[in-house]
Amino acid sequence: RTTDTLVMSPCRYIFVEGLMIFTKEDLTRSFDFKVFIDVDPDIRFIRRLRRDINSRGRSVEKVIEQYMKQARPMHEKFIEPGRSSADLILSKDLDPDDIFNKILAAEKTGEYGE
């Protein structure tokens, strides 16, 4: 949610993340290695519920309404299809160090999978 541009110098790894990152085909074609982090829908909802109540001052009812009318259908339409363009799918709530190590191991060996 910013218009700032960050100029990067060439380096071995550049990590790019974002909720809608796989929705732009021309962008995903430029990536050498793509990771999709699959989080259980219940966990996604609980995280949103906590965030929207604590940080955005929304009521439980408003969070549920917005989730059911917008967030959930948009996830199914735009986010979930990105799974098919990923080189590696990480499931469950893994420790960040485990995720990083799995990405590096898969990238080095070329053995991708869940």
C-alpha positions in Angstrom: 0.0 0.0 0.0 2.8 2.3 -0.9 4.0 4.0 -4.0 7.7 3.9 -2.9 10.1 2.2 -5.2 13.2 0.4 -3.9 16.1 0.0 -6.2 18.1 -3.2 -5.6 21.6 -4.0 -6.5 22.2 -7.4 -8.1 22.7 -10.2 -5.5 22.3 -13.9 -5.3 18.9 -14.0 -3.7 16.0 -11.5 -3.8 12.9 -12.5 -1.8 9.7 -11.0 -3.1 6.5 -11.6 -1.1 3.0 -10.5 -1.4 -0.5 -11.8 -1.1 -1.2 -11.2 -4.8 2.3 -12.0 -6.1 1.2 -14.9 -8.3 -1.7 -13.0 -10.0 0.6 -11.2 -12.5 1.9 -13.8 -14.9 4.5 -11.5 -16.5 6.0 -11.0 -13.0 5.9 -14.7 -12.0 7.7 -15.6 -15.2 10.6 -13.5 -14.1 11.1 -15.5 -10.9 13.6 -18.3 -10.9 12.0 -20.0 -7.9 8.5 -19.6 -6.5 7.2 -20.7 -3.1 3.5 -20.9 -2.1 2.8 -20.9 1.6 -0.4 -22.9 2.2 -2.0 -21.9 5.5 -5.1 -23.6 6.8 -8.3 -21.5 6.1 -9.1 -21.5 9.9 -5.7 -20.1 10.7 -6.1 -17.4 8.0 -9.4 -16.4 9.4 -8.2 -16.3 13.0 -5.2 -14.2 12.0 -7.5 -11.8 10.2 -10.0 -11.7 13.0 -7.3 -10.8 15.6 -5.7 -8.2 13.3 -8.9 -6.5 12.3 -10.2 -6.3 15.9 -6.9 -5.2 17.5 -5.4 -3.0 14.8 -8.4 -1.8 12.8 -11.1 -1.5 15.5 -13.6 -3.7 13.7 -16.3 -5.8 15.5 -16.4 -9.5 15.3 -19.5 -9.3 13.2 -17.9 -6.9 10.7 -14.8 -9.1 10.3 -17.0 -12.2 9.7 -19.1 -10.3 7.2 -16.1 -8.9 5.3 -14.4 -12.3 5.3 -17.4 -14.2 3.9 -18.3 -11.6 1.3 -14.9 -10.5 0.1 -11.8 -12.1 1.6 -12.7 -15.7 1.2 -14.1 -15.5 -2.3 -11.2 -13.4 -3.4 -8.7 -15.9 -1.9 -10.4 -18.7 -3.9 -10.4 -16.6 -7.1 -7.0 -15.0 -7.0 -4.7 -16.5 -4.4 -5.4 -20.2 -4.5 -4.7 -20.5 -8.3 -1.2 -19.3 -7.6 -0.4 -22.7 -6.1 -0.1 -24.2 -9.5 2.7 -21.9 -10.5 4.8 -22.5 -7.4 8.0 -24.6 -7.5 7.6 -25.4 -3.8 4.5 -25.6 -1.7 5.0 -25.2 2.0 2.1 -26.4 4.2 1.2 -25.9 7.8 2.6 -23.4 10.2 6.3 -24.0 9.9 9.0 -22.2 11.9 10.5 -19.4 9.7 14.0 -21.1 9.9 12.5 -24.4 8.7 10.9 -22.6 5.8 14.1 -20.8 4.8 16.1 -24.1 5.0 13.5 -26.0 2.9 13.6 -23.3 0.3 17.4 -23.3 0.1 17.5 -27.1 0.1 14.9 -27.4 -2.7 16.7 -24.7 -4.8 20.0 -26.4 -4.5 18.8 -29.9 -5.2 16.0 -29.1 -7.7 13.8 -31.4 -5.6 10.6 -29.5 -5.3 7.4 -30.7 -3.7 5.3 -30.4 -0.5 
